[in-house]
């Protein structure tokens, strides 16, 4: 069962950007322009504006499942962002999803809206398939709905097995699309990422998931399918490139991932997560000076309220910058930046606790024991993760490095 859960988790993490494009019905120029506007808002993380655009489309063309899928995707990403799970670390880790500051609760109203929009999209697609079983666009729209459900269950509720089953439904729907039209390359994204995820498991885990009916996987073939969707697709091209950033990051193909990030960021400059992801990749590659430079540039944009970067918590950026400075062995700079975190009005308790701990450790190595203990005591006064308090107590008993 553990193998099934790990498989389900990989599937859920990778089916994270498969939003729908307007392919179901021939849209008017006005609708097409509004859809492009809504999509641009969504990729720029302007959720309120994206929601307004897609709601307008569902009212003007209520029988188009693609617009309902797009509206559902907006609700999902809005929740994901609000739960502090919308970051590279969430999607790149193999043993968990999210960070210490992530949460699974809240946003019940948005979840209801999400599920309602998905149910509407599936019902509309099914109505068409009942009359025309070979309708390609209906199969595609239905697959997108299931991909969205898989993403939602995995990322919002961490319901891995449910996510895996919905992901399998998405794959099968898009295999139907490819059977009807092998040149419908957008459908290869869901198929490819599913096969990549299953193919990434150990052979024993792959055997287990195959036995329970979740497929056998094909890691190299899966990557090629997503790459084909990214290069030749017309509807899921952007989504496929986002998926490839995650795939390349997991495969240590740093340059390829950064090239895609630069391309995406040039098109959607208000999406600060592209910069956050780039900095994270620099960190994984141990290029700490480059990571620090990226975080510094983001802080400057946030302060200048440029390109929507003011929507970020600058304390989060300070925390990441301080860690990069520390890893680069620029300890005085790191200490000064960590101090900004401890004093930040919007820093989370965990961010403040981590900052105090690292300042204390650096003070301990400088033989400033009393000052170090003062920072360890500050951790105990915070409503932070118990493990951080445990670290503080240990350091109060025994100086760091001894």
C-alpha positions as CSV (number, residue, x, y, z in Angstrom):
1,X,0.0,0.0,0.0
2,X,2.9,2.4,0.7
3,X,4.0,2.0,-2.9
4,X,0.6,2.9,-4.1
5,X,0.6,6.0,-2.0
6,X,4.0,7.1,-3.3
7,X,2.9,6.5,-6.8
8,X,-0.3,8.5,-6.1
9,X,1.7,11.3,-4.7
10,X,3.9,11.6,-7.7
11,X,0.9,11.6,-10.0
12,X,-0.8,14.3,-8.0
13,X,2.3,16.5,-7.9
14,X,2.8,16.4,-11.6
15,X,-0.7,17.0,-12.9
16,X,-0.6,20.5,-11.5
17,X,-0.8,22.9,-14.4
18,X,-3.1,21.2,-16.8
19,X,-5.6,24.0,-17.2
20,X,-8.2,23.9,-20.0
21,X,-8.0,25.9,-23.2
22,X,-11.0,27.0,-25.3
23,X,-11.2,24.1,-27.7
24,X,-14.7,22.7,-27.2
25,X,-16.6,25.1,-29.3
26,X,-15.8,27.7,-31.8
27,X,-15.6,30.9,-29.7
28,X,-16.4,34.3,-30.9
29,X,-13.6,36.9,-31.2
30,X,-14.8,38.5,-28.1
31,X,-14.8,35.3,-26.1
32,X,-11.4,34.3,-27.4
33,X,-10.0,37.7,-26.4
34,X,-11.6,37.4,-22.9
35,X,-10.2,33.9,-22.5
36,X,-6.7,35.1,-23.4
37,X,-7.1,37.9,-21.0
38,X,-8.2,35.5,-18.2
39,X,-5.4,33.1,-19.0
40,X,-2.9,35.9,-18.8
41,X,-4.2,37.0,-15.5
42,X,-4.1,33.4,-14.2
43,X,-0.5,32.8,-15.3
44,X,0.4,36.2,-13.7
45,X,-1.2,35.0,-10.4
46,X,-3.8,37.7,-10.6
47,X,-6.6,35.4,-9.4
48,X,-9.3,37.9,-8.8
49,X,-9.1,39.2,-12.4
50,X,-8.8,35.7,-13.8
51,X,-11.9,34.6,-11.9
52,X,-13.9,37.6,-13.2
53,X,-13.0,36.8,-16.8
54,X,-13.8,33.1,-16.6
55,X,-17.1,33.7,-14.7
56,X,-18.1,36.1,-17.5
57,X,-17.3,33.4,-20.1
58,X,-19.3,30.8,-18.2
59,X,-22.3,33.2,-18.3
60,X,-22.0,34.0,-22.0
61,X,-21.3,30.4,-23.0
62,X,-22.6,28.2,-20.2
63,X,-22.4,25.0,-22.3
64,X,-18.7,25.2,-22.9
65,X,-16.9,22.9,-20.4
66,X,-13.5,24.5,-21.1
67,X,-14.5,27.7,-19.5
68,X,-15.8,25.9,-16.4
69,X,-12.5,24.0,-16.3
70,X,-10.6,27.2,-16.4
71,X,-12.7,28.7,-13.7
72,X,-12.1,25.6,-11.6
73,X,-8.3,25.9,-12.1
74,X,-8.4,29.5,-10.9
75,X,-10.1,28.4,-7.7
76,X,-7.6,25.6,-7.2
77,X,-4.5,27.8,-7.7
78,X,-6.0,30.5,-5.4
79,X,-6.4,27.9,-2.6
80,X,-2.9,26.5,-3.3
81,X,-1.4,29.9,-3.0
82,X,-3.4,30.8,0.1
83,X,-2.2,27.5,1.8
84,X,1.4,28.5,1.1
85,X,2.0,25.4,-1.1
86,X,2.6,27.2,-4.3
87,X,6.4,26.9,-4.5
88,X,9.1,24.8,-6.1
89,X,9.9,23.1,-2.8
90,X,6.3,21.7,-2.7
91,X,6.6,20.1,-6.2
92,X,10.2,18.9,-6.0
93,X,10.3,17.0,-2.8
94,X,9.9,13.2,-2.9
95,X,8.9,12.6,0.7
96,X,6.2,15.2,1.3
97,X,4.2,18.1,-0.2
98,X,4.4,21.6,1.0
99,X,6.6,23.3,3.6
100,X,6.6,23.8,7.4
101,X,4.4,26.8,6.9
102,X,1.9,25.1,4.6
103,X,-1.6,24.3,5.8
104,X,-4.5,22.0,4.7
105,X,-7.4,23.9,6.1
106,X,-9.4,27.0,5.1
107,X,-10.8,28.1,1.8
108,X,-13.9,25.9,2.1
109,X,-16.0,28.3,0.1
110,X,-13.4,28.2,-2.8
111,X,-13.4,24.4,-2.6
112,X,-17.1,24.3,-3.0
113,X,-16.8,26.6,-6.0
114,X,-14.0,24.4,-7.5
115,X,-16.0,21.2,-7.2
116,X,-19.1,22.8,-8.6
117,X,-17.2,24.1,-11.6
118,X,-15.6,20.7,-12.2
119,X,-18.9,18.9,-11.9
120,X,-20.4,21.2,-14.4
121,X,-17.6,20.7,-16.9
122,X,-17.8,16.9,-16.7
123,X,-21.6,16.9,-17.0
124,X,-21.4,19.1,-20.1
125,X,-18.7,16.9,-21.7
126,X,-20.7,13.7,-20.9
127,X,-23.8,15.2,-22.5
128,X,-21.9,15.7,-25.8
129,X,-20.3,12.2,-25.6
130,X,-23.7,10.6,-25.1
131,X,-24.7,12.0,-28.5
132,X,-21.3,11.8,-30.1
133,X,-18.9,9.2,-28.5
134,X,-16.1,10.3,-30.8
135,X,-16.1,14.0,-30.0
136,X,-12.5,14.8,-29.5
137,X,-13.0,18.1,-27.7
138,X,-15.4,16.5,-25.2
139,X,-12.9,13.8,-24.4
140,X,-10.2,16.4,-24.0
141,X,-12.3,18.6,-21.7
142,X,-13.2,15.6,-19.6
143,X,-9.6,14.6,-19.2
144,X,-8.7,18.1,-18.1
145,X,-11.4,18.0,-15.5
146,X,-10.0,14.7,-14.1
147,X,-6.5,16.2,-14.1
148,X,-7.7,19.1,-12.1
149,X,-9.4,16.8,-9.6
150,X,-6.2,14.8,-9.3
151,X,-4.2,18.0,-8.7
152,X,-6.7,19.3,-6.2
153,X,-6.9,16.1,-4.1
154,X,-3.1,15.7,-4.0
155,X,-2.1,19.3,-3.3
156,X,-5.0,20.6,-1.2
157,X,-5.9,17.5,0.8
158,X,-2.8,15.3,0.2
159,X,-5.3,12.5,-0.7
160,X,-2.8,10.6,-2.7
161,X,-4.7,7.4,-3.7
162,X,-7.8,9.4,-4.7
163,X,-5.5,11.7,-6.7
164,X,-3.9,8.7,-8.5
165,X,-7.3,7.3,-9.6
166,X,-8.4,10.7,-11.0
167,X,-5.1,11.0,-12.7
168,X,-5.6,7.6,-14.3
169,X,-9.0,8.8,-15.5
170,X,-7.3,11.9,-17.0
171,X,-4.8,9.7,-18.8
172,X,-7.4,7.4,-20.2
173,X,-9.5,10.3,-21.5
174,X,-6.6,11.8,-23.3
175,X,-5.5,8.5,-24.7
176,X,-9.0,8.4,-26.3
177,X,-8.2,11.8,-27.8
178,X,-4.9,10.5,-29.2
179,X,-6.6,7.4,-30.6
180,X,-9.0,9.7,-32.5
181,X,-6.3,12.2,-33.5
182,X,-2.6,11.3,-33.0
183,X,-1.7,14.9,-33.8
184,X,-3.7,16.4,-30.9
185,X,-0.4,16.8,-29.1
186,X,-1.8,18.8,-26.1
187,X,-3.3,15.5,-24.9
188,X,0.2,14.0,-24.5
189,X,0.9,16.2,-21.5
190,X,-1.4,14.3,-19.1
191,X,-0.4,10.9,-20.6
192,X,3.2,11.7,-20.5
193,X,3.4,13.1,-16.9
194,X,1.4,10.0,-15.7
195,X,3.8,7.6,-17.3
196,X,6.8,9.6,-16.1
197,X,5.5,9.5,-12.5
198,X,4.9,5.8,-12.5
199,X,8.1,5.1,-14.4
200,X,10.0,7.1,-11.6
201,X,9.1,4.4,-9.0
202,X,11.2,1.4,-8.1
203,X,10.5,-1.7,-10.0
204,X,8.8,-3.3,-7.0
205,X,6.5,-0.3,-6.6
206,X,5.8,-0.3,-10.3
207,X,4.8,-4.0,-10.1
208,X,2.5,-3.2,-7.2
209,X,0.7,-0.3,-8.8
210,X,0.4,-2.4,-12.0
211,X,-1.3,-5.2,-10.0
212,X,-3.9,-2.7,-8.6
213,X,-4.7,-1.4,-12.0
214,X,-2.8,1.9,-12.0
215,X,-0.5,1.1,-15.0
216,X,3.2,0.3,-15.6
217,X,4.7,3.6,-16.6
218,X,7.4,4.7,-19.0
219,X,9.8,7.4,-17.6
220,X,11.7,8.3,-20.8
221,X,8.6,8.0,-23.0
222,X,6.7,10.2,-20.5
223,X,9.2,13.0,-20.7
224,X,9.2,12.9,-24.5
225,X,5.4,13.1,-24.5
226,X,5.4,16.2,-22.3
227,X,8.2,17.7,-24.4
228,X,6.1,17.1,-27.5
229,X,3.1,18.8,-25.9
230,X,5.3,21.8,-25.0
231,X,6.8,22.1,-28.5
232,X,3.9,21.2,-30.7
233,X,0.8,21.7,-28.6
234,X,-1.4,24.7,-29.1
235,X,-3.7,24.6,-26.0
236,X,-1.6,23.2,-23.2
237,X,1.8,24.5,-24.3
238,X,2.4,26.8,-21.4
239,X,1.1,24.2,-18.9
240,X,3.5,21.6,-20.4
241,X,6.4,23.9,-20.1
242,X,5.6,24.4,-16.4
243,X,5.5,20.7,-16.0
244,X,8.8,20.3,-17.7
245,X,10.4,22.8,-15.3
246,X,9.4,20.4,-12.4
247,X,10.6,17.4,-14.4
248,X,13.9,18.9,-15.3
249,X,14.4,20.1,-11.8
250,X,13.9,16.6,-10.4
251,X,16.3,15.2,-13.1
252,X,19.0,17.7,-12.3
253,X,18.8,19.3,-15.7
254,X,19.2,22.8,-14.3
255,X,20.0,24.7,-17.4
256,X,17.0,23.3,-19.3
257,X,14.7,24.2,-16.4
258,X,16.1,27.7,-16.2
259,X,15.8,28.3,-19.9
260,X,12.1,27.5,-19.7
261,X,11.7,29.7,-16.6
262,X,13.2,32.6,-18.4
263,X,10.9,32.1,-21.4
264,X,7.8,31.8,-19.2
265,X,8.8,34.8,-17.0
266,X,9.3,37.0,-20.1
267,X,5.7,36.2,-21.1
268,X,4.2,36.5,-17.7
269,X,6.4,39.0,-15.8
270,X,4.0,39.3,-12.8
271,X,4.4,35.6,-11.9
272,X,7.1,35.9,-9.2
273,X,7.0,32.2,-8.7
274,X,9.2,31.8,-11.8
275,X,11.9,33.9,-10.0
276,X,11.4,31.9,-6.8
277,X,11.8,28.6,-8.7
278,X,14.9,29.9,-10.4
279,X,16.5,30.8,-7.1
280,X,15.5,27.4,-5.7
281,X,17.2,25.7,-8.6
282,X,20.4,27.7,-8.1
283,X,20.3,26.5,-4.5
284,X,19.9,22.9,-5.5
285,X,22.9,23.3,-7.8
286,X,24.9,24.9,-4.8
287,X,25.2,28.2,-6.7
288,X,24.4,30.2,-3.6
289,X,25.7,33.5,-4.9
290,X,23.3,33.3,-7.9
291,X,20.4,32.3,-5.6
292,X,21.2,35.3,-3.3
293,X,21.3,37.6,-6.3
294,X,17.9,36.4,-7.5
295,X,16.3,36.9,-4.0
296,X,17.9,40.4,-3.8
297,X,16.4,41.4,-7.1
298,X,13.0,40.1,-5.9
299,X,13.3,42.1,-2.7
300,X,14.1,45.2,-4.7
301,X,11.0,44.7,-6.9
302,X,8.8,44.0,-3.9
303,X,10.0,47.3,-2.2
304,X,9.4,49.2,-5.5
305,X,6.0,47.6,-5.9
306,X,7.1,46.5,-9.4
307,X,5.5,43.8,-11.6
308,X,3.2,42.7,-8.8
309,X,6.0,41.6,-6.5
310,X,4.5,43.6,-3.7
311,X,2.1,40.7,-3.3
312,X,4.9,38.7,-1.8
313,X,5.9,38.7,1.9
314,X,9.3,40.4,1.9
315,X,10.1,38.5,5.1
316,X,9.9,35.2,3.2
317,X,12.4,36.6,0.7
318,X,14.6,37.8,3.5
319,X,14.5,34.3,5.0
320,X,15.5,32.7,1.7
321,X,18.2,35.3,1.0
322,X,19.7,34.8,4.5
323,X,19.9,31.0,4.0
324,X,21.6,31.5,0.6
325,X,24.1,34.0,2.2
326,X,24.8,31.5,5.0
327,X,25.4,28.7,2.5
328,X,27.7,30.9,0.6
329,X,29.6,31.4,3.9
330,X,28.9,35.1,4.0
331,X,28.0,35.0,7.7
332,X,27.9,38.6,8.6
333,X,25.5,39.3,5.7
334,X,23.4,36.3,6.7
335,X,23.2,37.4,10.3
336,X,22.0,40.9,9.3
337,X,19.4,39.5,7.0
338,X,18.2,36.9,9.5
339,X,17.8,39.8,11.9
340,X,15.4,41.5,9.4
341,X,13.3,38.3,9.5
342,X,13.1,38.3,13.3
343,X,11.8,41.9,13.2
344,X,9.5,41.5,10.3
345,X,5.8,42.2,11.0
346,X,4.7,39.5,8.5
347,X,7.2,36.8,9.2
348,X,5.7,33.5,10.2
349,X,6.6,32.0,13.7
350,X,8.6,29.3,12.0
351,X,10.6,31.9,9.9
352,X,11.3,33.9,13.0
353,X,12.3,30.8,15.0
354,X,14.7,29.6,12.2
355,X,16.2,33.0,12.0
356,X,16.8,33.2,15.8
357,X,18.3,29.7,15.7
358,X,20.8,30.5,13.0
359,X,21.8,33.9,14.5
360,X,22.3,32.0,17.8
361,X,24.5,29.4,16.1
362,X,26.7,32.0,14.5
363,X,27.0,33.9,17.8
364,X,28.0,30.6,19.5
365,X,30.8,30.1,16.9
366,X,32.0,33.6,17.7
367,X,32.1,32.8,21.4
368,X,29.2,35.2,22.2
369,X,27.4,32.7,24.3
370,X,25.1,35.0,26.3
371,X,23.9,36.7,23.1
372,X,23.3,33.3,21.5
373,X,21.2,32.1,24.4
374,X,19.1,35.2,24.2
375,X,18.1,34.1,20.6
376,X,17.4,30.5,21.7
377,X,15.1,31.8,24.4
378,X,13.3,34.0,21.9
379,X,12.4,30.8,20.0
380,X,10.7,29.4,23.1
381,X,8.4,32.4,23.2
382,X,7.2,31.8,19.7
383,X,4.2,29.7,18.6
384,X,6.4,27.8,16.2
385,X,6.9,24.2,15.3
386,X,7.8,22.0,18.4
387,X,10.9,20.7,16.6
388,X,12.3,24.2,16.5
389,X,11.7,24.7,20.2
390,X,13.4,21.3,20.8
391,X,16.4,22.6,18.8
392,X,16.5,25.7,20.9
393,X,16.4,23.8,24.2
394,X,19.3,21.6,23.0
395,X,21.4,24.6,22.0
396,X,20.7,26.3,25.4
397,X,22.2,23.2,27.1
398,X,25.1,22.8,24.7
399,X,26.7,25.5,22.5
400,X,26.5,25.0,18.8
401,X,29.6,23.2,17.4
402,X,30.7,21.6,20.7
